[in-house]
Amino acid sequence: MGETTAALWMRGRGGVLGLVDECLGQPPGTERPVTMLVGPRGSGASETHGVIMGRFGVEHPFAYLNFASGQALLPRHALALIARQLERRLPQYRVLRFPRLTMGLLASDNELRMSSRSEGRRAVRQQLDRFRQEAEAEHGNYLAAFLEVAGGALGAPGGTPAVVAAILGDAARRGGRGLPGRLFSGVPQWFGDHPLVPSRDPWDALLELNMWRHNGTVQEKRLLDRVLFAAFLDDLRHAAERWFTAPSCLVLLDNCHTEQGHLFLDLLTGSRRDAALSGTPCDPMTVVCSSNRWPENWGPSSGDQWSWRLRDPDRVSLADWHRHRPAHDSDDSWWYPLRLRDLTLDEVRTSIELASPRHSGLAPFVHRLSNGLPAAVQQVTEILNRADVPRRSDGEFDLWLRSLPDRRLRGTPGRTLADAALEHLLEDFSAGQRAALVRYSAARDLAVGSRVLGAAAPGGAHEPVFNEVRSRWLLDPERPGSCVHPWLRRLLLWRLAADPDAWTAAHDLLGDHFEAEGREKEALYHRLAAHRIDEVVDRLTVRFHERSAADWLETFNAVTSAPNRLPADRPPLALLGELAPDTPAQSITDTLVIQGLVCARWLWSDPLGDPGMRLNHVIAGKYDRLSELRGSDIVALYDEAERYRHWRHPLTAADGW
């Protein structure tokens, strides 16, 4: 079910729509950025493309390409498919035509044959005319011929309204008609005048393009691509100068992390740089692209050597781009990188209301579990829509939720939610890298986990694992250090918990490491994860008497946010009774109260441990009792009791593993 534009605004993507609207409304010649949407797989980039099409595709010439379609999409193929879609007839505008691009493709597609170079000019003209007539007789338009070799890159992404998806298909199939012969008059001279082509004679220049394509070096083939890009952009400039022509067009490029996507964007930004340096006005094209990996032409994935810092999509604008862009002599001048953020609680609630209104009350649980990653929200909502889900009023519902990662997704027999989600997030990671990440997930910081739990993943050094995670935007930008995205870490920990010995060994090693460094808070976090409850309680009790209440609470909350591998076959209250059984009132001590508080908060901090947050009142009551035992400096403890007793869910994630 595709989302409406209003839903997209609610889901933190409205700034992108505002930027596109601003760019499309500019007069011809205005410089516009190449807007790059970045984020991990599942962050909603493809969906955003679909909603942009829904908002602007009916009234503006637009094109969409998916570089991850499995098709080897050469730059010339991509240009032809984009031009074909932009030729769509709109009632209010003259049809866009691409004579320069078409001539360049004609001149380089088929190998030209001639008996001698002196006869080349006439032979070139005759053969190009024949190629064009044959293509138009079969396809109606020369650009339409490219549908046979590269049409797999077309098709609407998720979130595209049905009417716009139909327009997209019609634009590719029917497009514009053949070019009248008179439109070719003067076009060959454009190639003779182009600075990248050595020959000044127009027909010799076209022959040069043909030789580059069929017999040229790698460098000459790249020069040909640059000339074709220049021809395409110049066609757009000339079209925008004519009466009743759209002042701007929209081009959406999805999954540009592929080799072909990188090359296309490299050529596009390079062509814009060349035009700017020569004083040529900017082309009237609004470009939005997406990538779930760090582009190689941005330098190292640490970003330290790149001139841009990722922008927040909620506050983007042309003015912001102009303020932060580098100088024109850099390809980086044209980028505008936007990091797609996770959804807030209210945005998760809106998403669930659109997809499954009866589950909107579960938004806090879904948000705590997924951290708002759009694909995770969708997958969890799909699980909740299964027919075998107990009624929410049933006491079995919380118990059912506790094993949610092992529930089966509809339409994927044999695949659990955890399997499907990890496969999606870790696409192209090797088995060795995945095994290493499962082990390293015991640590909150991936760099610490890789250093302490093994200098190398099976079959490779640990450093490439870290770089792969970072380059795929799988580190959490909201947390300090090198923290893996909370949803991914939760899934990895679920896998680690399936091996009790590996779980305990990993947390023991990390606990020893932090003990040796004198970092007691971090050490206790891992001691609790290893189920060493008595040791944690004893040390927290000592600190309770040595530190202020506020300081103790900060340590307590950090320690009890530790992950657990407690059995999922018992509801939270029953499990708490096993971990910290009630004691007769006459034997209550601060140690016993802290033990109960540690176990309750430990369960509560895990969304799968206490899905319905039924332990809030238990925790509040134990804080009240602890306040009575302390005697002084109790305000912070009473405030904490009130916080749990009258809990309000934050819009962003609270304590995380």
N, C-alpha and C positions, 0 to 999 in steps of 0.2 A: 504493500500500500504506500503510494508516494505521498510525501508531505506537501502541505500547502505552503505558500510563501509566508503566510502569517506564522506558521509553525517554525519555519526557519528563523524568523526574527526572534522568536522565543528561545530558540536553541543556540543563541550566541553566534549566529552567522550573519546577522543583519548588517554589520559593518561592511561585509564583502559586497552585499547587494547595493549598499549605498555608494561604494566606490565604483562599481560597474556602471551604475546609473550616472554618476558624475562624469566618468570617462566618455560614455556614449553621448552625453550632451555637449561635449566640447566641439568647437568649430574645427574644420580640417586644418592640419598643420600643427595642432596642439600636441605637445609631447605627452605620451601616456606610458605608464609602466608595463612591464611584463610581470604581472602579479602571480606569485608562486604560493600556493597553499601547501603547507608542509605539516606533517604529523604522522603518527604510526598508522599501520593498517587498521582500518576500523574507525578512524577519526572523522569520517564523514566527508572527505574531499570529493569523491565521485558523486555522492548525494548532493553536495553543494553545486556541482556543475549542473545537475538535473534541475535544481530549483532556479538557478540563474537562467537556464533556458526557458523554464516556465514563466519567469517574470518578464524576460525581454525578447524571447524568440519569435513571438507572433509579430512584433512591430519592427524588428531590426534584422538585417541580413546576419545570419550566424552560421557557424560551423563547429562540429564536435569531432574529435578524434581520440581514440583510445590506443595508446602506444603499448599497452600490455595485452593486446588481443591475441597474441601468439603469432601475429603476422610480422614478417621482416619488412618494416615500413621504411623504405628509403626516403631521403628528403624530397626527391622529385615526386614520389608517390603521395607523400603527405601534402605537398603543395597543390597537387592536382585535385586531391579529394577535398581540400579546404576550398579551393576556388570553385569546384563543382557545386558545393553546398551554398556558397555565397552568391551564386548565380540565380538563386531562387527568386521567382517573380513576386514582388510585393505590390499591392494596389497603389500605394502612395509614392512609389519610387521607380525610377528607371532601372532596368536590369543591369547588374554589374557584368562587365566583360573583361576578359584577361588576354588581350592579344599578344602582349610581350611574353608572358609566361607560356602561352600556347605555342608561340613561334619557337621559343627556346627548347621546349619539350619536343616539338616536331623535329627540330634540327639535330637533336641529340639522341632521340629514341632509336631510330632505325639507321643502320650503317649506310651512309651515302656511297654510291658507286659511281665512278667516273673513269674515263680512259686516261685523262691527263689533268693536271692542275689548271692548265690554261682553259680547259673546258668546264672547269668546276662551277663557275658562277651560274651558267645556264642550267647545268645539270642539277645544282642545288635547288634552284627555283622550281624546276619542273618536278623533281622528286618530292619536294616538300608539298607542292600543290597536290600531287597524287596521293601522298600519305593522308593529307587532310581530307580530301574527297572520299577516300576509302573509309576512313574512320567515321566521318559524318554520315555516310550511307549506311553503315552498320549500327552506329550508336547514336546518331543524331548530333553528337558533339564530341570533339576530340577528347576533352577531359573525361567524358563518360567512359571512355575505354579503360581508364585506370580502375574502374570498379571491378573489373575482372581479375586484376592482379593484386589489388590492395583493399577491396571492399570489406574485408573482415574487420578492419579497424573502425568501421562505422557501427552505429547502433546507440540507442539511448541508455544512459546510466540509470541506476535506481533513483527514484525521486522525481523523474521527469513526468510531467502531466501527459496523459494519453494524447491530447490534441497536439502537443509540441513534438512528441515522439513520431506521430504521423507526419507532421511537417518535415521533420528531419529525414524520414525515409523517402518522402516525395521529392525533396530537394536533391537527394543523391540520385534517384532513379530518373527524374524528369529534367531537372536543372534547366539551363539555358539551351538555346538552339545553336546551330552552327554559326560561325563568324562569317559575315559577308566579306567577300574578297577585298573590298575597299578598306576594311579595317586593318588589313595587313600592309597597306601602303604607308611607308615611312617607318614601319616597325623594324625591319632589318637594320636600318641605319642606327637605331638605338643600340644594337649590339656592337656596331662598328665604332660608336662613340664611347662605349663603356671602358673605363680605365683598366679593368682587369683583363680585357681581351687585346692581345697584341695587334691584330689586324684592324686597320682602319676602314677597309672596304667592307661593306655590310655582308656581302655574300661570302667573302673570305672569313669574316668573323664567325658566321654560322658554320662554315666548314671546320673552323678551329674547334668549335664546341663539339662537333661530331667526332673529331679525332680525339679530343680529351676523353670523351665517354667510352669509346671503343678501343682505343690504343694508348691512352694516356697513362701517366704515372699516378700514384696515389695523390700527390700534390695537385696534379692537373684535374683529377676528378673532383677534388675539394673546391678548386677554383670554379669548376662548372656549377657546383651547387651554390656557390656564392653569387654567381651571375644569375642563376634562376631565382634565388631569393630576391635579388635586387630588381629583377623583372617583375616579380609578383608584387612587391611593395610599390613599385612605380606605377603598375596598373591601378592599384588602389588610390594612389595620389591623383592620377589623372582622372579617374572616375569621380572622385569627390569634387573636382572642379566643375563638373558638368551640372546643368540644371536638372532638378528633380531626382538627383542621386542621393542615396543615404549618406549623411555626413560622416558616419562611422559604422563599422561592422564589429561583430563580436566573434572571437575565436576561442574555443575552450579545448584545452589539451590535457587529457587525463593520463595518469600513470606515467609521467615523464621520467621516472627513475630508470627506465630501460636504456640500453645503449642508443637505440634509434631516437628516443625522446631527448636524451642529452645532446645528441648531434643536432637535432632540429633546433633546439633552443640556443645552442652555441651559434648556429648560423643566423638565427633570427636576431639575437642581440648584437652579433658582429655586423650584420647588415645595417642595423639602426645606428650603430656607432659610426660606420663608414659614411652613412648619409649625413649624420650630424656634423662630422668633421669637414665634409665638403660643402656645408651650408645648405643642404637640401632639407626642405621641411619634413617633419615626421609624417609617417604614414598614418592614416586614420583608422587604425586597428586597435581595438581593446582586447587584450590577451589575458586570459586567466588560465593558468596551468597548475598542475598538482604533482607532488612527488612524495612517496613515503620512504625515501632514502635521501641522504645528503648528496646533492649533485657534486660530482668530482670537480667540475670547473669552478666550484666555490672554494677549493683548497681543502686542507685537512678538516675532518669533521668536528674537531674541537671548536672551529670557528674563530680561533684567535687571530688568524691572519686574514680574515675576510673583513671587508670594509662595512658590511651591514650587520645589524643586530635584529633578530626576528621581531616583528611588530605584532601587537595585539589586534586581532581582527575586529574587535569591538570599537576601535578608535582610529580607523584608517581613513585616509583622504588623500586627494591629489596634493593638497598643501603639505601634508605630513611627508609624502614621498619627496616633494621638491626640497623640503628642509633637510632631509637626511641622505639624499642620493649623492654619490661621488661625481667627479668631473666627467665630461663627455668623452674624454679620451680613454675611458675604461669601459669594458663590457659590463662591469658591475653597475654602471650608471643606470641601466634600464631595469634592474631587478627591483621588486618590491616583495620581500619574503614575509608571509604571514603565518604564524604558528596557530593552527586550529586547536583551541583549548577543549578540555573536557566540559561536560554539561554540568550546570549547577543543579541543585535539588529541584528548584522550580521548573527548570527546563526538562529534567527527567520526568517530573510529574506531568508536564504538558505532553511529552512524547508518549507516555503510557496512556494518558487519557485519549489520545488520538488513535492509538493502536488497540487498546483494550481497556475501556473506561472502568470496568468492574474491578480492575486491579490498581486503580490510581492511588488507593490508600497504601499500597506497598512501595510507593516511590522512595521513602526514606531507606528501606531495606535495600532496594535495587541500587540506590545511589551509594550507600555505604559499601556495598559489595563490589560494584563496578568502577567506582570513582567517577562515573559519568562518561566513560568512553562510549561513544554512540553505538558502535557495533555490539559491545557487551550489553548495553541496555536493551538493544533489540533482541539479542539471543536469550537473555534472562526472561524478557517478556514473553518470548515464544514458548519457553519452558512452562511459564505460569499459565499459559493458555491450553495446556494439555488437558485431556478429558479426565485423567486419573488424579488430578490435584484435589486434595481434601478441601472441604469448605473451611473458610477462614475462621468460622466460629467453632470448628472442631478442634479439640485439643491435639489432634494428630498433625495439624498444619505446620506448626513450628518444627516438629520432628521431621516432617517431609522436607522442609526447606533446608534442614541441616546437612542433607546429602545432595544438595542441588547440583554441584559440579559433576556428579555421577549420573544425573538424569539424562535421558536420551532426547536428542533434538528430533523434531518431526522431519521426516524425509531423508534422514541420514541413519539408516539401520546400522546398529553396532557402534555408532559414534556418540560418545557422551558430550555434554557441554564442554567439559575440560579438554577433551580431545580436539573437538572442532575449533575451540577458541585458540588453543595453543598452536594448532596447525596454521591457522589464519595469521596469527601474530608473528610466528617464527618461520614463515615461508622462506625457503632457501637456506636456512640454517642446517648444518650437517648434524647427523645423529650424535657425534662427539660433542659438538657445541651445545646441543640441547641437553645432553646429559650433564655437561659442566654447569649450565645455567640452573638446572634443577638443584644441584648441590650448592652452588653459590647463593641461591635464593635464601638460604638460612641467614645470611647477613643482610642487614638493612642497606648497606653500601656495597654495590657490586665490586668496586675496586678492592675493598677490604676482603670480601668473600673470595675473590679470585686469588688474592695474595696469600690468605691464610689457609684456605681449603684446597689449595693445589696450584702450583705454578703453571700447570699446563692442563688443558682439557684433553681427554683421550683423542689422540691423533693430531694434536696441534697445540701451540702455545696459547696461554690464557689471554694475551694482549689482543689478538684478533677477535676473540669473543667479545671483549669489552668494546672494541671499535665497531664491531658489527651491531651491537646493541645500541650504541650511541648514534651511529650513522642512520639507523632506522627509527630514530626519534622515540626509542623505547625507554629512555631515562625520563624521570619525572621532573619537569622544569619548576614545579612548585616546591620541591623539597631540596635541601642543601645536599652537597656531595653528589654521589653517583647512585642515587636511588632508582631502582627499576620501577616502571609504572605500577601503581598498586594492584591493578587488575592482573597484570602479567605475573607479578610476584605471588599473588594469591594462588593463581593456577599452578605455578611452579612449586610452591610449598605444598599444595594438595598432592602433587606427584611425589615430592620428597617424603611426605607423611606415609605413603604406601610402603616405605621401607623403614621400619622402626629403628633398626641398627644404624642406618645411614643418617637418619634424623638426629638421633642422640649423639652420634660421633661428631657430626658437623657442629652442633650447638656446644658440645663440650670443648671442641677445639677453639671455637670463637670465644667462649667464656674464659678459657685459659689465656688466650691472646690478650683480651682486655684486662684481665687480672694482672698480667705481667706489665701492662702499660699504666696500671693504677687508675683505670677508668671503671670504677665500681658500678656506676649506673648501667653501662653497657654490658658489663660482666653479668650482673643480676638479670638483665633482660634475657640473656642466653641460658642462664641457670634455670630460670622459670620455664623457658621453652623446652628444656631438657627434662622437665617435670621434677626438678629439685625444689619442691615447694617449701619444705622445712628450712632448708638453707636460706632461701630468699626471705621467708618470714622472719627468721632470727635476725638477719642483718637489717631488714627494714625496721624491726622493733628497736634495735639499738639506735638507728638513725632517728627514730621517732622521739627519742629522749634527748638526742644531742643537737638536733636542728630545729629551726623555726618551723611552724606548721606549713607555711607557704613553700618553703624549700623542700620539706618532706613530701608535700603533695606533688611537686614538680617531678621529683625522683620516682615516687609511687606510680604516677601516670605513665611515665616513660617505661618503667619496668613491666607493668601489667599490660602494656600494649604488645607484649611478646606473642608470637604465633603459638598455636597448640596443635597437637594431634590427638585430642581427646575423642573418645568413641562417639560416632554420630547416630547411634541407635537409641539414645536416651534424650529426653527433653532437657532444657537447660536447668530447670529447678531440681530435677532428679539428679542430674550430674553434679550440681552444686552440693546437694546433700551427701554425695559420696566423697567429694573433695574436702568439704569442711562441714562435718555433721554438727548439728546444734548441740550445745552443751548446757547442762542445768544452770540456772541463773546464779546459784551461789558460787560457782567455780569460774565465773567470767573473769578473764584477765586481758590486758592489752594485747598480749601475744595471740590469744584466741580470736579476739576481734579483728586484729590485723590479718590473721590467717583467713578468716571468712571474707574479709574485704578484698584480699589479694585474689582469692579464687573467684569471687563474684565479678570483680572488675576484669579479670583475665578472660573469663567467659564472655562478658558483656562487650569487650573491645573487639571481638571477632564477630562480624555480621552473621556468620554461619553458626557461631556458638550460641548466640541469643538473638535470633532473627526478629522476634517481636519486641525486643528490649524489655522483657518482663522482669529483668533483674534491677531495674531502676530504683524501685522502692526498697528492695533488699539492700542495695548499696547505700541509699539515703539513710536507712535505719542504722546501718553499721557505722556510718559517719557520725550520726547522733550519739551513738553509744561511745564511740572513740572520743568524742568531744567531752563527754562526762568523765571519762577515765583520765584525760589529760589535765583537766583542772584549770589551766591558763593557756593564753595564746590559742583560743579556740574559735575565733571569728572565722578564719579561713575554712575550718572544718565544717562549721555550721553552714557557711555559704555553699560549700561543696554539696552538702546534704540537700539543700534547697535546689541546687542546680539539677540534681538527678531527680528530685521529687517532682519538679515542674519542668521537665526536659523540653527544650525546643531544638529541633534539628537545625544545624547550621546549613547555610547554602552551599558550603564547600566541605570537603572531607574533614573529619575530625581526626582523632588519633589513628595513625596508620601503622601497619606492620612494618 
